Amino acid sequence: MQLSIKTNFLTVQKALDRLSDDIALRASVSATNKTVAQAKTAMSKAIRAEFNLSAAKVAEKLFITKATFKGGRFQVEASLLSESKAGRRSVNVINFQANQTAGGVSIKVKRGGGRKVVKGAFIGNKGRTVFIREGTARLPIRPVQVIDVPQMFNTRKVNAAVIAFIKAKAPEIFDREIKFYVDRFNRSGK
């Protein structure tokens, strides 16, 4: 999954138009990278506010590609991505405060929801996986899984929160970076 926001912050664009191309480009790249880094934190918080996952588990699935100069043109782009290993679209329920009970395994997937018991499930693999038997025999068993971070990343509520955050913070970050690069240029001439 990839979050894409294409918007034109008019106040930012007006400030950039008044600067030399070199300063404007440096400020834009720096501001874009800082905005995406803060959006990653906001995304992690939004996912963890909705789903009962640890920050470490969410962080291992969120990636940033930084803004760079592309082909010598004034094109600045950064990405916030959430990827899963090829073919994996789910996460084991062990990550959702799984506890072994007499009737199965108790889990809590949603932050605001209650606990649910997966009847007949058990914790195996040295405490790293929740399994359930596929029949009455001892084998075969299969892991008990729910949606993975990329699907959590793509829920409307999480996406809306991050987009609102970016729209609110980006102009502020751009203003700060423009001021920094202008002040640096005025002090050193570089």
Residue pairs with C-beta under 8 A, 6 or more apart in sequence:
1 81
1 82
1 83
1 150
1 151
1 153
1 154
2 79
2 80
2 81
2 82
3 39
3 43
3 79
3 80
3 81
3 153
3 159
3 162
3 163
4 79
5 163
5 166
5 167
7 167
9 170
9 171
9 174
11 171
11 175
12 170
12 171
12 174
12 175
12 178
15 174
15 175
15 178
16 24
16 27
16 28
16 174
16 178
17 24
19 27
19 178
19 181
19 182
21 74
23 178
23 181
23 182
23 185
24 74
24 178
25 69
25 74
25 76
26 181
27 174
27 177
27 178
27 180
27 181
28 67
28 76
28 174
28 177
29 67
29 68
29 69
29 76
30 177
30 180
30 181
31 170
31 173
31 174
31 176
31 177
31 178
32 67
32 76
32 77
32 78
33 64
33 66
33 67
33 78
34 173
34 177
35 78
35 166
35 169
35 170
35 173
35 174
36 64
36 66
36 67
36 78
36 79
36 80
37 64
38 165
38 169
38 173
39 80
39 162
39 165
39 166
40 62
40 64
40 80
42 161
42 162
42 165
42 166
43 62
43 80
43 82
43 153
43 158
43 162
44 55
44 58
44 59
44 62
46 157
46 158
46 161
46 162
47 53
47 58
47 149
47 152
47 153
47 158
48 54
48 55
48 58
48 111
49 111
50 110
50 111
50 152
50 155
50 157
50 158
51 96
51 109
51 110
51 111
51 152
52 96
52 97
52 108
52 109
52 110
52 111
53 91
53 95
53 96
53 149
53 152
54 95
57 91
57 95
57 149
58 149
58 152
61 82
61 83
61 84
61 148
61 149
61 150
61 153
62 80
62 81
62 82
62 149
62 153
63 80
63 81
63 82
63 83
64 78
64 79
64 80
64 81
65 78
65 79
65 81
66 78
67 76
67 77
67 78
69 75
70 77
80 162
82 149
82 150
82 153
82 154
83 150
84 148
84 149
84 150
88 148
89 147
89 148
89 150
89 151
90 145
90 146
90 147
90 148
91 145
91 146
91 147
91 148
91 149
92 128
92 129
92 130
92 143
92 144
92 145
93 105
93 107
93 109
93 118
93 121
93 130
93 144
93 145
93 146
94 123
94 127
94 128
94 129
94 130
96 107
96 108
96 109
96 146
97 107
97 108
97 115
98 105
98 106
98 107
98 123
98 130
99 105
99 106
99 107
100 106
100 122
100 123
101 117
103 117
103 119
103 120
104 117
104 118
104 119
104 120
104 121
104 122
105 117
105 118
105 121
105 122
105 123
105 130
105 144
106 115
106 116
106 117
106 118
107 115
107 116
107 117
107 118
107 130
108 114
108 115
108 116
109 116
109 146
118 130
118 132
118 144
120 132
120 133
121 130
121 131
121 132
121 144
122 130
122 131
122 132
123 129
123 130
123 131
124 130
124 131
124 141
125 131
129 143
130 143
130 144
131 141
131 142
131 143
131 144
132 141
132 142
132 144
133 139
133 140
133 141
134 140
134 141
134 142
152 158
153 159
184 190
